[in-house]
């Protein structure tokens, strides 16, 4: 059951917040998760997101004035989306209603809207509807918010870990301001951990000594958090409880103790979400930029995140064709060999073949001229889709076709000195086109010399009929 209680804002106005009874528990109640007990209650104690909440920033000023409009917070787990929504409740005189798209549906939205309309008509009070995990609503369900956001019956604050461009329908997105939250910086995570240890120490019985967190233990907890405040607090609580169970309160918390408690860190990776595309983009660009370490790191992130190795192999083959091309023809062969090796070896041995291919591609000479040439040829085909094949290079398998001039005047290049008769192979409108322009990198330098040689041979007067 949710209840509404009066609350004073920082500007002295009375507001009310609709909250769950568990939120009324004392902050020192050990039965409440540490991550909940440490939730900041004012903007001054909110760490991170200075690009949004720094002094003078528009979002901060909007919150402090209490003139918050409908918005969506987009950011990774533990970046402060829910906390920020609760803080907004402390700086506004509107009723705050929390809603989860994971556990509730459109019928509950309708109930909230009905209550909000009554409240607006009878009390003159507006309502903030906080929709956590808003991306869990499909785009048709999201339409339930539209008319009421448009009419101002509710102020919608959504929270999502997914890219709103993909997950929210365009009509709703056009009515919301999107604020991007970033993972917390290491110093912010460290400050949160220090504050939580102080809180835990203050709640120890009087006959207990303070527990000291050594610097190397703090560094390990910070790395484990990966910019996620909730993860940092949960890990700190688990380490603290284990340390206290050892029955030696004077012993400091060491990195070894932390490592013995923490589970293996799981890579932040979503095989179907934006992070999937971000990391494959990072791998591709690291290979293109000839950065071996960067390429290996992003490859490892994908493997550790559970990506389908065949997807990676396909993209590695694409990199070989697009970014190395004919500067090193062996690159494509090695990429394809890595795919076959993975098929043959499986996990984990096959991963080494992918790593070998990525290293080779990153260190190979680069050229995208094949890629560019193919794009130009495709564009020409689209712009001139009906050009006829020149008659002299058509086959003439029947007598009628011979009478029509098919194949007439064709010169068999192998019978020509230098194997280049110098005849045209393109429709007239496309003659003299040059789509493939090799670089001077790797094997393409040789190809450029070959092309120049052939062009010279074709221009010789004795090559022309």
C-alpha positions as CSV (number, residue, x, y, z in Angstrom):
1,X,0.0,0.0,0.0
2,X,1.3,3.5,-0.9
3,X,0.6,6.5,1.3
4,X,1.0,10.3,0.8
5,X,2.8,12.3,3.4
6,X,3.4,16.1,3.6
7,X,6.9,17.3,3.1
8,X,8.7,20.7,3.1
9,X,10.8,21.6,0.2
10,X,14.0,23.6,0.3
11,X,12.1,26.8,-0.5
12,X,9.7,26.3,2.4
13,X,6.7,25.2,0.3
14,X,4.7,22.2,1.4
15,X,4.6,19.3,-1.0
16,X,3.6,15.7,-0.8
17,X,5.3,12.5,-2.0
18,X,3.6,9.2,-2.6
19,X,5.9,6.6,-1.2
20,X,6.0,3.0,-0.2
21,X,6.0,2.3,3.6
22,X,9.5,0.8,3.4
23,X,10.8,4.2,2.6
24,X,9.7,5.3,6.0
25,X,12.2,3.0,7.7
26,X,15.0,4.5,9.7
27,X,18.1,5.1,7.7
28,X,20.1,3.2,10.3
29,X,17.8,0.1,10.1
30,X,20.2,-2.7,9.0
31,X,17.3,-4.7,7.5
32,X,17.1,-2.0,4.7
33,X,19.6,-2.6,1.9
34,X,22.6,-0.2,2.2
35,X,22.0,1.1,-1.3
36,X,18.6,2.3,-0.2
37,X,19.9,3.8,3.1
38,X,22.6,5.8,1.4
39,X,20.3,7.4,-1.2
40,X,21.0,11.2,-1.1
41,X,18.1,13.4,-0.1
42,X,19.3,16.7,-1.7
43,X,21.1,17.8,-4.8
44,X,24.1,18.9,-2.8
45,X,24.8,15.3,-1.8
46,X,24.1,13.8,-5.2
47,X,27.4,12.7,-6.8
48,X,28.1,12.7,-10.5
49,X,26.2,14.1,-13.5
50,X,27.8,17.5,-13.1
51,X,27.0,18.1,-16.8
52,X,23.3,18.1,-15.8
53,X,23.3,19.1,-12.1
54,X,26.2,21.5,-11.8
55,X,25.5,24.9,-10.5
56,X,23.9,27.0,-13.2
57,X,23.0,24.0,-15.4
58,X,19.4,24.2,-16.8
59,X,18.2,20.9,-15.3
60,X,19.4,21.8,-11.8
61,X,17.8,25.3,-12.0
62,X,14.6,23.7,-13.3
63,X,14.5,21.3,-10.4
64,X,15.2,24.0,-7.8
65,X,12.5,26.2,-9.2
66,X,10.0,23.3,-9.1
67,X,9.1,23.8,-12.8
68,X,10.0,20.3,-14.0
69,X,8.5,19.2,-17.3
70,X,8.1,15.7,-18.7
71,X,11.5,14.0,-19.4
72,X,13.3,10.8,-19.6
73,X,16.6,9.8,-17.9
74,X,18.8,7.6,-20.1
75,X,21.8,6.0,-18.4
76,X,23.4,2.8,-17.3
77,X,22.4,1.0,-14.0
78,X,23.5,2.8,-10.9
79,X,24.0,6.2,-12.5
80,X,21.3,7.8,-10.3
81,X,18.1,7.8,-12.5
82,X,15.8,6.7,-9.7
83,X,17.6,8.8,-7.1
84,X,17.2,11.9,-9.3
85,X,13.5,11.2,-9.7
86,X,13.1,11.0,-5.9
87,X,15.1,14.3,-5.5
88,X,12.8,16.0,-7.9
89,X,9.9,15.0,-5.6
90,X,11.7,16.8,-2.8
91,X,11.9,20.0,-4.9
92,X,8.3,20.2,-6.3
93,X,4.9,20.7,-4.9
94,X,3.4,18.0,-7.1
95,X,2.3,14.5,-6.0
96,X,4.9,11.9,-6.9
97,X,3.7,8.4,-8.0
98,X,6.2,5.7,-8.8
99,X,5.4,3.1,-11.5
100,X,7.4,0.2,-12.9
101,X,6.9,-0.9,-16.5
102,X,8.3,-4.3,-15.4
103,X,5.6,-5.2,-12.9
104,X,2.7,-3.0,-13.9
105,X,0.8,-2.3,-17.1
106,X,-1.6,0.1,-18.9
107,X,-4.5,-0.6,-16.5
108,X,-2.4,0.9,-13.7
109,X,-1.5,3.9,-15.9
110,X,-5.2,4.5,-16.4
111,X,-5.7,4.4,-12.6
112,X,-2.9,6.9,-12.0
113,X,-4.3,9.2,-14.7
114,X,-7.8,9.0,-13.2
115,X,-6.4,9.9,-9.8
116,X,-4.3,12.7,-11.3
117,X,-7.3,14.3,-13.0
118,X,-9.4,14.2,-9.8
119,X,-6.5,15.7,-7.8
120,X,-6.0,18.4,-10.4
121,X,-9.7,19.3,-10.5
122,X,-10.4,19.1,-6.8
123,X,-7.2,20.1,-5.1
124,X,-5.5,21.9,-7.9
125,X,-2.5,19.7,-7.5
126,X,-0.4,18.2,-10.3
127,X,1.1,14.8,-10.4
128,X,4.6,13.4,-11.4
129,X,4.4,9.9,-12.7
130,X,7.8,8.2,-12.5
131,X,8.0,5.3,-14.9
132,X,11.0,3.1,-14.2
133,X,12.2,0.9,-17.1
134,X,9.9,2.7,-19.5
135,X,11.5,0.8,-22.4
136,X,9.7,-2.3,-21.2
137,X,6.5,-0.8,-22.5
138,X,6.1,-1.5,-26.2
139,X,5.5,1.4,-28.5
140,X,1.8,0.8,-28.6
141,X,1.6,0.8,-24.8
142,X,3.5,4.0,-24.6
143,X,0.6,5.7,-26.4
144,X,-1.3,5.5,-23.0
145,X,0.9,8.4,-21.8
146,X,0.5,10.6,-24.8
147,X,-2.7,12.6,-24.3
148,X,-2.2,13.1,-20.6
149,X,1.4,14.4,-21.1
150,X,0.1,16.6,-23.9
151,X,-2.7,18.0,-21.7
152,X,-0.5,18.4,-18.6
153,X,-2.5,16.0,-16.5
154,X,0.7,14.3,-15.5
155,X,4.4,15.2,-15.7
156,X,6.0,12.0,-16.9
157,X,9.5,11.1,-15.8
158,X,10.8,8.0,-17.5
159,X,14.0,6.0,-16.7
160,X,15.7,3.7,-19.1
161,X,19.0,2.0,-19.7
162,X,18.2,1.7,-23.5
163,X,18.6,4.3,-26.2
164,X,15.3,6.3,-26.3
165,X,15.7,6.7,-30.1
166,X,15.1,3.0,-30.5
167,X,12.8,2.2,-27.5
168,X,10.4,5.1,-27.3
169,X,7.9,5.9,-30.0
170,X,8.5,9.2,-31.9
171,X,5.2,10.8,-30.7
172,X,6.1,10.3,-27.0
173,X,9.8,11.1,-27.5
174,X,8.9,14.5,-29.1
175,X,7.1,15.5,-25.9
176,X,10.0,14.5,-23.5
177,X,13.3,16.1,-22.8
178,X,16.1,13.5,-22.9
179,X,18.8,13.7,-20.3
180,X,21.8,11.4,-20.6
181,X,23.3,10.1,-17.4
182,X,26.9,8.8,-17.5
183,X,28.5,6.1,-15.4
184,X,29.9,7.6,-12.2
185,X,33.6,8.6,-12.1
186,X,36.0,6.6,-9.9
187,X,36.3,9.4,-7.4
188,X,32.5,9.5,-7.0
189,X,32.4,5.8,-6.4
190,X,35.2,6.1,-3.9
191,X,33.4,8.9,-2.1
192,X,30.2,6.8,-2.0
193,X,32.1,3.8,-0.5
194,X,33.8,5.9,2.1
195,X,30.5,7.5,3.1
196,X,28.9,4.0,3.3
197,X,31.7,2.7,5.5
198,X,31.4,5.7,7.8
199,X,27.6,5.0,8.0
200,X,28.2,1.3,8.8
201,X,30.8,2.2,11.4
202,X,28.5,4.7,13.1
203,X,25.9,2.0,13.5
204,X,28.3,-0.5,15.2
205,X,27.7,-1.3,18.9
206,X,29.6,1.0,21.3
207,X,32.1,-1.7,22.2
208,X,33.2,-2.3,18.6
209,X,36.2,-0.7,17.0
210,X,35.9,1.2,13.7
211,X,36.7,-1.0,10.7
212,X,39.4,0.4,8.4
213,X,39.2,0.0,4.6
214,X,42.7,-0.2,3.2
215,X,43.4,1.7,0.0
216,X,44.0,-1.4,-2.1
217,X,40.6,-2.8,-1.0
218,X,38.9,0.5,-1.9
219,X,40.5,0.4,-5.3
220,X,39.3,-3.1,-5.9
221,X,35.7,-2.1,-4.9
222,X,35.8,0.9,-7.2
223,X,37.0,-1.2,-10.1
224,X,34.3,-3.8,-9.4
225,X,31.6,-1.1,-9.4
226,X,32.2,-0.1,-13.1
227,X,30.7,3.3,-12.4
228,X,27.5,1.8,-10.9
229,X,26.8,3.3,-7.4
230,X,24.3,0.5,-6.6
231,X,26.8,-2.2,-7.4
232,X,29.4,-0.4,-5.3
233,X,27.1,-0.2,-2.3
234,X,25.9,-3.8,-2.6
235,X,29.5,-5.0,-2.8
236,X,30.6,-2.9,0.1
237,X,27.7,-4.2,2.2
238,X,28.6,-7.8,1.3
239,X,32.3,-7.3,2.2
240,X,31.4,-5.5,5.4
241,X,29.1,-8.3,6.6
242,X,31.7,-10.9,5.8
243,X,34.4,-9.0,7.6
244,X,32.2,-8.6,10.7
245,X,31.5,-12.3,10.7
246,X,35.1,-13.2,11.0
247,X,35.0,-12.0,14.6
248,X,38.2,-9.8,14.5
249,X,36.9,-6.2,14.5
250,X,40.5,-4.8,14.7
251,X,41.6,-6.4,11.5
252,X,41.4,-4.0,8.5
253,X,39.5,-4.8,5.3
254,X,42.1,-5.8,2.7
255,X,42.0,-6.4,-1.0
256,X,42.4,-10.1,-0.5
257,X,39.3,-10.1,1.7
258,X,37.4,-8.1,-0.9
259,X,38.4,-10.4,-3.7
260,X,37.3,-13.5,-1.7
261,X,33.8,-12.0,-1.3
262,X,33.1,-10.5,-4.7
263,X,31.8,-12.6,-7.5
264,X,33.5,-12.5,-10.9
265,X,32.9,-9.1,-12.5
266,X,30.4,-9.5,-15.4
267,X,31.1,-7.5,-18.5
268,X,28.5,-4.8,-19.2
269,X,27.3,-6.1,-22.5
270,X,23.9,-6.4,-24.1
271,X,23.8,-8.7,-27.1
272,X,20.8,-7.0,-28.6
273,X,21.0,-3.5,-27.2
274,X,23.0,-0.4,-27.9
275,X,26.1,-1.6,-26.1
276,X,26.3,-4.4,-28.6
277,X,26.6,-1.9,-31.4
278,X,28.9,0.4,-29.5
279,X,31.4,-2.4,-28.8
280,X,31.5,-3.9,-32.2
281,X,31.9,-0.3,-33.5
282,X,34.9,0.1,-31.1
283,X,36.4,-3.1,-32.3
284,X,36.1,-2.2,-36.0
285,X,37.5,1.3,-35.4
286,X,40.4,0.0,-33.4
287,X,41.3,-2.4,-36.2
288,X,40.9,0.4,-38.7
289,X,43.1,2.6,-36.6
290,X,45.8,-0.1,-36.3
291,X,45.5,-0.2,-32.5
292,X,46.3,-3.8,-31.5
293,X,45.6,-3.4,-27.8
294,X,42.3,-1.6,-28.4
295,X,41.2,-4.2,-30.9
296,X,42.1,-7.1,-28.5
297,X,40.3,-5.4,-25.6
298,X,37.0,-4.9,-27.4
299,X,37.2,-8.4,-28.8
300,X,37.7,-9.8,-25.3
301,X,34.8,-7.7,-24.0
302,X,32.5,-9.2,-26.7
303,X,33.7,-12.7,-26.0
304,X,33.4,-12.3,-22.2
305,X,29.9,-10.7,-22.6
306,X,28.7,-13.9,-24.4
307,X,28.5,-12.6,-27.9
308,X,28.0,-15.2,-30.7
309,X,31.6,-15.8,-32.0
310,X,30.2,-16.3,-35.5
311,X,28.8,-12.8,-35.4
312,X,32.3,-11.5,-34.5
313,X,33.9,-13.7,-37.2
314,X,31.5,-12.3,-39.8
315,X,32.4,-8.7,-38.8
316,X,36.1,-9.5,-38.8
317,X,35.7,-10.8,-42.4
318,X,34.0,-7.5,-43.2
319,X,36.8,-5.5,-41.7
320,X,39.3,-7.4,-43.9
321,X,37.3,-6.6,-47.0
322,X,36.4,-3.0,-46.1
323,X,39.5,-1.6,-44.4
324,X,42.4,-3.7,-45.6
325,X,41.2,-4.7,-49.0
326,X,43.8,-5.2,-51.6
327,X,46.5,-3.5,-49.6
328,X,47.0,-7.0,-48.2
329,X,44.9,-9.7,-49.9
330,X,46.0,-12.2,-47.3
331,X,43.9,-10.4,-44.7
332,X,40.6,-11.7,-46.1
333,X,42.1,-15.2,-46.3
334,X,43.2,-15.1,-42.6
335,X,39.8,-13.7,-41.5
336,X,38.0,-16.6,-43.3
337,X,40.6,-19.1,-41.9
338,X,39.8,-17.8,-38.4
339,X,36.1,-18.4,-38.9
340,X,36.8,-22.0,-40.1
341,X,39.2,-22.6,-37.2
342,X,36.6,-21.5,-34.7
343,X,34.1,-23.9,-36.3
344,X,36.7,-26.7,-36.0
345,X,38.0,-25.9,-32.4
346,X,35.0,-24.3,-30.6
347,X,35.3,-22.7,-27.2
348,X,37.8,-21.7,-25.9
349,X,40.6,-22.7,-28.4
350,X,38.8,-21.1,-31.3
351,X,38.8,-17.7,-29.6
352,X,42.6,-17.6,-30.2
353,X,42.1,-17.9,-33.9
354,X,39.8,-14.8,-33.8
355,X,42.4,-13.0,-31.7
356,X,45.1,-13.9,-34.3
357,X,43.0,-12.5,-37.1
358,X,42.3,-9.3,-35.3
359,X,46.0,-8.8,-34.6
360,X,46.8,-9.4,-38.2
361,X,44.1,-7.0,-39.5
362,X,45.2,-4.3,-37.0
363,X,48.8,-4.5,-38.1
364,X,48.1,-4.8,-41.9
365,X,48.4,-1.9,-44.3
366,X,45.0,-0.2,-44.7
367,X,43.0,0.7,-47.8
368,X,39.3,1.2,-48.3
369,X,39.7,1.8,-52.0
370,X,38.0,-1.5,-52.9
371,X,35.1,-0.5,-50.7
372,X,34.9,3.0,-52.3
373,X,35.2,1.5,-55.8
374,X,32.4,-0.9,-55.2
375,X,30.2,1.9,-53.8
376,X,30.9,4.0,-56.9
377,X,30.2,1.1,-59.2
378,X,26.9,0.5,-57.4
379,X,26.0,4.1,-57.7
380,X,26.7,4.1,-61.4
381,X,24.5,1.0,-61.8
382,X,21.7,2.7,-60.0
383,X,22.0,5.9,-62.1
384,X,22.3,4.0,-65.4
385,X,20.2,0.9,-64.9
386,X,19.2,0.3,-68.6
387,X,22.5,0.9,-70.5
388,X,23.0,-1.7,-73.2
389,X,26.0,-4.0,-73.3
390,X,28.3,-2.8,-76.2
391,X,27.7,-5.1,-79.2
392,X,31.3,-6.1,-79.7
393,X,31.5,-7.8,-76.2
394,X,28.2,-9.6,-76.6
395,X,28.1,-13.3,-77.3
396,X,26.6,-14.4,-80.6
397,X,25.5,-18.1,-80.2
398,X,22.9,-17.8,-83.1
399,X,23.1,-16.7,-86.7
400,X,20.5,-14.1,-86.1
401,X,22.6,-12.5,-83.3
402,X,25.6,-12.6,-85.6
403,X,23.6,-10.8,-88.3
404,X,22.6,-8.2,-85.7
405,X,26.3,-7.4,-85.1
406,X,26.7,-9.2,-81.8
407,X,30.4,-9.9,-81.1
408,X,31.4,-8.0,-84.3
409,X,34.8,-6.4,-84.0
410,X,35.7,-8.1,-80.7
411,X,39.4,-8.7,-80.3
412,X,40.6,-11.7,-78.3
413,X,43.0,-10.2,-75.9
414,X,45.2,-13.3,-75.6
415,X,46.0,-12.9,-79.3
416,X,47.2,-9.4,-78.8
417,X,50.8,-8.5,-77.9
418,X,50.8,-7.7,-74.2
419,X,47.3,-9.1,-73.8
420,X,45.5,-5.8,-74.0
421,X,43.5,-5.0,-77.1
422,X,42.5,-1.6,-75.7
423,X,38.8,-2.0,-76.5
424,X,35.9,-0.6,-74.5
425,X,34.0,-2.7,-71.9
426,X,31.6,0.0,-70.6
427,X,28.5,1.6,-72.1
428,X,29.4,4.8,-73.9
429,X,27.9,7.0,-71.1
430,X,30.3,5.5,-68.6
431,X,33.5,5.3,-70.7
432,X,36.6,6.7,-69.0
433,X,35.2,6.1,-65.5
434,X,37.7,5.3,-62.8
435,X,36.2,3.8,-59.7
436,X,39.1,1.9,-58.2
437,X,42.0,4.2,-57.2
438,X,44.6,2.1,-55.4
439,X,46.8,3.7,-52.6
440,X,50.5,3.3,-52.3
441,X,50.0,1.0,-49.2
442,X,51.1,-2.6,-49.2
443,X,50.1,-4.7,-52.2
444,X,48.0,-1.9,-53.6
445,X,51.2,-0.1,-54.6
446,X,51.9,-3.1,-56.9
447,X,48.3,-3.0,-58.2
448,X,48.7,0.7,-59.0
449,X,51.8,0.0,-61.0
450,X,50.0,-2.9,-62.9
451,X,47.0,-0.7,-63.7
452,X,49.2,2.1,-65.0
453,X,51.1,-0.4,-67.1
454,X,47.8,-1.8,-68.6
455,X,46.5,1.8,-69.2
456,X,49.7,2.6,-71.1
457,X,49.5,-0.6,-73.2
458,X,45.9,0.2,-74.1
459,X,46.8,3.7,-75.3
460,X,49.5,2.5,-77.7
461,X,48.5,3.3,-81.3
462,X,49.2,-0.3,-82.4
463,X,46.7,-1.6,-79.8
464,X,43.7,0.1,-81.4
465,X,41.9,-1.4,-84.5
